[in-house]
């Protein structure tokens, strides 16, 4: 069964404690370090090696798990169903450890090419994938996966970028041209911002960095506002809801 993903992830309360489950549009938040990371050669080279030279990031968000939030589990699902004419994938960059039995990702091996629906896949044997802060986990968007709530550590945050090959999006009519254009704009801004930060590190004095960084970041924020003002809804993920 398909569920349309909500564009925002509002905070919720449990036992009068406020919990956060995710942060959308993370490239436009904080000190823009996520934007810089998106534009880094490491991330871009990985995306190009999997998707081919022409790709764009459809989503940028952080999944948050907090100790005590027993609603903080992720049910079995597939990120996006498609006809497999390309290789869209999700990249998870771990900001905190995810130990076995403590909110780590669970996957059904081979499920992305099994042809089975998510209600069948969720009953099959799964494996857990412990991760350490700084690790990167990449998986096919049709891989069945889930994760449980936190049991021990206080916090687990994972920064996600979802990449799609442009040719596949066009061939399978996955997204309109306007969405591809907007998200490609985001990718171009990320590349430019990464280059700018490298120049600042190598050439500028501390005094120059302070003044020019503020001015340049304000410029990028204005451009990011334009990109995100055109809200791009991700395609529905596949979940299994049983009565």
N, C-alpha and C positions, 0 to 999 in steps of 0.2 A: 504494500500500500504506500502511496506517495504522500508526503507531507511537504507543503510549501514552507521553506525556511523563513522565519521572521527576519526582517531587516535589522532589528535591534534586539539586544538581550538585556531587558530590564533587571535590576536587582530584585531579589525576593527575600522574604523574612522567614525565619524558622526559630521558634522559641525566643522571639524578640531580638534575634541577631540578624543583621543585614548581610546577605551573601551576594556575591557577584559570580555569574557563571561564564560570561564572555564579554569581550570588548570588540565591537565591529569597527571597520574602517580604521585600523590601528595605525596606518601610515600617516594619518592626519591628526595624531594625538601626541601629546608630550613634546619631547625635544626632537621629534622627527627621526629618531634613530632607526625606527622600523622602515621608514622610507629609504634611508641610507642603506640599510641591509638589503632591501629589495633590489636596489641598483648595484649591488656589489658583484664583482666578477664571479665569486664563488656561487652565488645563487643563480645568476644568469647562465653560467656555463652548465650547471646541472639541468636547468630548464631546457636549454638548447639541445643538450645531449639526449633528452627524453622526448621532447615535443618536436624537435627540428628547429630550424633557424627562426621561424615565424610563429610567435606565441604571445600570449598576454596573461596577466594575473586576473582571474575573475573575482577572487576574494582575498582579503587580508584581515585577519582577526586573531584574537587570543582567546583560547579556552582556559578558563580558570576553575580549579577545584580547591575547596577550602575545607579544612578539618571541621567536622560537625555538621556539614551540609549534606544530609543524607538524600537530598534530591539531586545532589551533584554527580549523578551517574549519566552516562551516555548510552542510550539503548542501541541494540544492534541495528545497523543501517548500512546503506551504500551511499556514498556522497552524491553520485550522479549516474543515472543510467544513460547509456548511449550505444551506438551501433558498432563501436570498436574500430572505426576507420582511422583512429588516431590514439594517442596515449596521454590523455589528460591525467594529472596526478596531483596529490596533495603533499606538500612539504611541511613537516612539523619540526620546528626548532625549539628544543626544550630549554626553558629558562630555569627549571628546577628538576630535581631527581624524580623519577617515577619508578619506585621499587615494585617488585612482584607483590601482588596482593594489596597494593596501595594506590589504586587508581591508574595503574599502567594499562596501556592499550592491549586489547585482545583482538585477534584476527582469526578468520577461518582461511587457512592456507588454500590457495588455488581458487577461491570463490569468485574472483574477478573474471575467470574464464570458464566457470562451471555451467553457465546457462540457467542456474537455479534461481528462484526468487528468494527474497530476503526471509520470508517465513520458513522456507526450507533450510536456508543457510544457518539461521540462528540456532537450530537444533543440532548442528554438526559439531564435531570436536574442534576446539579452538586452542590457540597458543597465546601466551602472554609475552609481551615484549618490554622488559625493564629498560629504562633509559636513564642516562645521567645528564645533568645540566651541561649544555653545550653540544649535546648530540643532535643529529638531524635524522629524522625518520621520513622516508618517502614511500608512499603507497598509491597504487592504482585507485582511481575514483570509484571503481566498481568492486573493490575489495570489501567484504563484509567485516565490520569492526564495531567494537563497543569498549566501554571502560566503566569500572565501578567507582563508588565514592571513595574519598580519602579515609584511611583508617589510622594512620600514624603521623605522617608529616603534616605540617600546618598548611602548606600551600604547594600547588603544582600548577605552573603556567606553561602553556605551549603556544608559540606564535606560529600561525598557519598562513601559508600562501598556496592558493589553488591555481595551477597553470593549465591552460588549454591551448592546443595547436590551432592556429587561425584557420588553416585549410579544413580541418575537421569540423570546426564550428560552422563554416560556410557550407560544406558538403552536406552536413546533417541538419542544417538550419536550427542549430542549438540556441543561438542568440541573434538578435537583430544587429544590423550594421552599426547602429548608433551605440549599442552597448560595447561592441568590439572597439569602436573608435574611442570611447570614453576610457575604457580600461587600458588601451594602448597609450593614451595620454598619461595615465598614471605611471606606466612603466617608463616612459620617456622622462618624466619628471624625476623618477627614482634614479635613473642613470645620471641625469644632470646633477642631482643633489649629491650623489656619491662622488662624482668628479670634483664638485665644488669643495666638499669636505677634505678630499685628498690634497687639493691645492692649498687650503687653509693650513693643513698640518705641515706641509713641506715648505711653504714660502712666507707665510705671514708671521709677524711678531705677535706677542700676546695682546698688545694694545690694538693692533689692526684686527685681530680675530674678534675681539669684543664688539667693536663697532660694526664691522662689515658682516659678521655672522648674524647679528640681530637684523640688519637690513635685508640680507639675502634670505633669511628664514621667513621674514614677513612676506617677501615676494613669493616664495614657494607656498606659504600658507594660503595666500590669495588664490594662487592657481589651483591648489588642492581643493579649496572651497568650490571652485567651478566644476572640478571633476566630480566631486561627491554630491554636488547639488542635483546632478542627474542620477538619481538612485537606480542602481543596477541590481535587480533582484536575481539571486542565484536560482538556477533550476531546482525543482523539487528533489529532495533526497528520498530514498526508498526505505521506509520503516515497515515493521510488521505490527499491526494493531489487532489483537485477538479479543473477541468478545468473551 
